[in-house]
Amino acid sequence: MRARSLPRSPRSSLLTEPRLTGESGGAGILAVICVLLVAAVSLSGLAALNAATVESVRGWVSADLTALAGLNWGPAVAERVAEANGVEIVRLQRGALEFEATARVGRVEASGRAGMAD
């Protein structure tokens, strides 16, 4: 003898069978798109900040190296060191016991100073 099943009411089928149709499916896709858009904009801003930081550090280090070379070996060597580092010299100034160099890398201008200890 077979057991007879009871007819299912429309309400019980809504509770047991998940559906992905209607308003909630579109809202979920829109939320995912918004999150991806915010992530993409954030990453592009981070990349620009990173590039500016690298350029700035390169300027400082190059200016310091140029100043050290100028103090120890003179302005001609300082110019060659700056050229080897791919920077443009803005100003070289030699004092009695110090040498100062200002260099430009891209949009960043940095100064370095080297001096003799007393």
ZAGU-581973 format. One record per residue (C-alpha): residue number from 1; residue in three letters; x, y, z. Coordinates in Angstrom, 3 decimals. Each point is the difference from the previous one (the first is absolute). Layout:
residues N
PT|n|res|px|py|pz
PT|NUM|ala|X|Y|Z
...
end
This chain:
residues 118
PT|n|res|px|py|pz
PT|1|met|0.000|0.000|0.000
PT|2|arg|1.323|3.396|-0.961
PT|3|ala|-0.034|2.905|2.337
PT|4|arg|-1.950|2.854|-1.297
PT|5|ser|1.711|3.391|0.050
PT|6|leu|-1.802|3.099|1.026
PT|7|pro|-0.286|2.802|-2.510
PT|8|arg|2.456|2.790|0.613
PT|9|ser|-1.343|3.395|0.745
PT|10|pro|1.460|2.993|-1.871
PT|11|arg|1.224|1.465|3.272
PT|12|ser|2.074|-3.038|0.972
PT|13|ser|1.742|-0.053|-3.398
PT|14|leu|1.160|3.601|0.522
PT|15|leu|1.585|-0.909|3.306
PT|16|thr|1.849|-3.082|-1.220
PT|17|glu|1.108|0.956|-3.512
PT|18|pro|2.325|3.006|-0.277
PT|19|arg|-0.569|2.170|-3.033
PT|20|leu|2.449|2.381|-1.626
PT|21|thr|-2.528|1.986|-1.953
PT|22|gly|-1.531|3.329|0.702
PT|23|glu|1.416|3.182|1.507
PT|24|ser|2.672|-1.506|2.268
PT|25|gly|2.019|-1.566|-2.854
PT|26|gly|0.493|3.347|-1.746
PT|27|ala|0.924|1.746|3.243
PT|28|gly|2.675|-2.613|0.724
PT|29|ile|1.619|0.487|-3.395
PT|30|leu|-0.104|3.771|0.425
PT|31|ala|1.664|-0.287|3.416
PT|32|val|2.794|-2.177|-1.439
PT|33|ile|0.577|2.487|-2.834
PT|34|cys|0.167|2.895|2.478
PT|35|val|2.535|-1.823|2.185
PT|36|leu|2.184|-0.817|-3.020
PT|37|leu|-0.174|3.611|-1.194
PT|38|val|1.061|1.359|3.396
PT|39|ala|2.883|-2.515|0.136
PT|40|ala|1.206|1.006|-3.487
PT|41|val|-0.050|3.720|0.823
PT|42|ser|1.847|-0.623|3.281
PT|43|leu|2.716|-2.035|-1.714
PT|44|ser|0.573|2.628|-2.685
PT|45|gly|0.390|2.679|2.682
PT|46|leu|2.461|-2.203|1.859
PT|47|ala|2.068|-0.493|-3.159
PT|48|ala|0.256|3.765|-0.558
PT|49|leu|1.031|0.563|3.608
PT|50|asn|2.631|-2.728|-0.265
PT|51|ala|1.482|1.529|-3.166
PT|52|ala|0.253|3.442|1.650
PT|53|thr|1.679|-1.505|3.072
PT|54|val|2.571|-1.876|-2.089
PT|55|glu|0.757|3.152|-1.996
PT|56|ser|0.454|2.002|3.198
PT|57|val|2.358|-2.524|1.593
PT|58|arg|2.016|-0.232|-3.210
PT|59|gly|0.412|3.780|0.067
PT|60|trp|1.225|0.074|3.596
PT|61|val|2.460|-2.850|-0.455
PT|62|ser|1.353|1.402|-3.276
PT|63|ala|0.476|3.458|1.496
PT|64|asp|1.873|-1.462|2.981
PT|65|leu|2.243|-2.123|-2.236
PT|66|thr|0.710|2.988|-2.229
PT|67|ala|0.921|2.133|3.015
PT|68|leu|2.342|-2.691|1.362
PT|69|ala|1.680|-0.400|-3.379
PT|70|gly|0.359|3.771|-0.329
PT|71|leu|1.547|0.325|3.442
PT|72|asn|2.509|-2.799|-0.508
PT|73|trp|0.891|0.322|-3.706
PT|74|gly|-1.380|3.324|-1.258
PT|75|pro|-2.876|1.268|-2.135
PT|76|ala|0.976|-1.910|-3.149
PT|77|val|-0.341|-3.356|1.752
PT|78|ala|-3.207|1.191|1.678
PT|79|glu|-1.482|0.696|-3.433
PT|80|arg|1.003|-3.465|-1.251
PT|81|val|-1.550|-1.644|3.080
PT|82|ala|-3.235|1.914|-0.556
PT|83|glu|-0.041|-0.977|-3.668
PT|84|ala|0.599|-3.657|0.891
PT|85|asn|-2.990|0.126|2.371
PT|86|gly|-2.215|1.563|-2.658
PT|87|val|-0.594|3.310|1.772
PT|88|glu|0.321|3.587|-1.137
PT|89|ile|2.224|2.296|2.054
PT|90|val|-1.730|3.246|0.905
PT|91|arg|2.763|1.517|2.124
PT|92|leu|3.450|-0.861|1.342
PT|93|gln|1.549|2.124|2.719
PT|94|arg|3.384|-0.529|1.585
PT|95|gly|0.952|1.534|3.338
PT|96|ala|3.229|-0.179|1.982
PT|97|leu|-0.909|-3.246|1.765
PT|98|glu|-3.271|-0.981|-1.645
PT|99|phe|-1.642|-0.737|-3.305
PT|100|glu|-3.687|0.382|-0.804
PT|101|ala|-1.815|-1.463|-3.000
PT|102|thr|-3.568|0.468|-1.169
PT|103|ala|-1.296|-2.570|-2.462
PT|104|arg|-3.276|-0.556|-1.858
PT|105|val|-1.582|-3.393|-0.696
PT|106|gly|-3.224|0.324|-1.954
PT|107|arg|-2.076|2.583|1.877
PT|108|val|1.941|-0.331|3.263
PT|109|glu|2.847|2.317|0.937
PT|110|ala|2.211|-1.062|2.933
PT|111|ser|3.100|1.379|1.684
PT|112|gly|2.898|-1.860|1.533
PT|113|arg|2.834|1.303|2.086
PT|114|ala|3.352|-1.495|0.973
PT|115|gly|2.536|1.523|2.332
PT|116|met|3.345|-0.689|1.602
PT|117|ala|0.095|-0.740|3.703
PT|118|asp|1.877|2.509|2.145
end
